[in-house]
Amino acid sequence: MSGSPEPAPRTSRAGRNLPAAIAVGLLLLGVVAASLWFRAEPFVALVAVAVSAGLWELRAAFARSDIHLPIWPLIVGGVGMAVSAHVGGPEALLVAYVLTIAATTVWRALDGPGPGALRDVAAAAFAATYVPFLAGFVVLLLGQRDGRLLVAMFILLAVANDTGGYIAGVLFGKHPLAPTVSPKKSWEGMAGSVILTTLVGMVGAHWVVDLPFLPSGWHPVLGSSLVLGLALGLLTAATATVGDLAESLIKRDLELKDMGSLLPGHGGVLDRIDSMLFTAPFVYLILSIAVSGSPA
């Protein structure tokens, strides 16, 4: 007697295993929350691990097009950028970034010249910028006043962007945002991202940055939770979408569905953090301005 066929895993309209994606997402949120609970160092270590995994995935993806990243100086430099940003601030992050690019150039030069050398060096500079340098802004955010709360706020903004975009896209999505790059993204999903990130931004601005809802008297730029929430909502949705589309374009050129398979329901580490990387510098800038002008 033949056995009954196994049920196929439940997938969403986005083509993902929805239960696995939710479970892994909640697990990742728990890991991030645990790393931020007592001290900053565990979170810095978590960033270093994520950066290293992302660089490793990028190395494997680029190898499909015969582009060979000098992975070990990239990983050492990526970890160095995370630590430098935590210990020395923006200047140290920039120095570590420049040293990483220099180290990858020397490492590749020692392998010998050739038609692919310049391409490999350019790809290494891109990788150093795309993953560890942009991730360094999250670590810089950690160094601000109430830094752990600000990082938690940044993470929740990213979650709100994905959740709002997914729900609105599934329920109302009819008009493609960038059909040649990511056919499943819609303008309706983008609107859902803006709405939910703005709400999260307003709540965070009130409870974390301690700003009044409406300006009363003279306030510095972004001096109310309404204005700060709108700024965070619009910029997070815009930059996260650009980051996601940029990675989709890379995957399309390399003929990849996902950058990796480490995170069931999400793909690889880069598939999970691509939008966060593009968003981090802007959120860091906005929240730094807001925190500097808020009551101590």
Secondary structure, DSSP 8 states (H G I E B T S, - for coil): ----------B-TTSSBHHHHHHHHHHHHHHHHHHHSS-SHHHHHHHHHHHHHHHHHHHHHHHTTT----HHHHHHHHHHHHHHHHHHHHHHHHHHHHHHHHHHHHHHHHT--STTHHHHHHHHHHHHIIIIIHHHHHHHHHTSTTHHHHHHHHHHHHHHHHHHHHHHHHHH--SEEETTTEEEEEHHHHHHHHHHHHHHHHHHHHHTS---SS--S---TT-SHHHHHHHHHHHHHHHHHHHHHHHHHHHHHHT-S-S-SSBTTTBSHHHHHHHHHHHHHHHHHHHHHHHHHS--
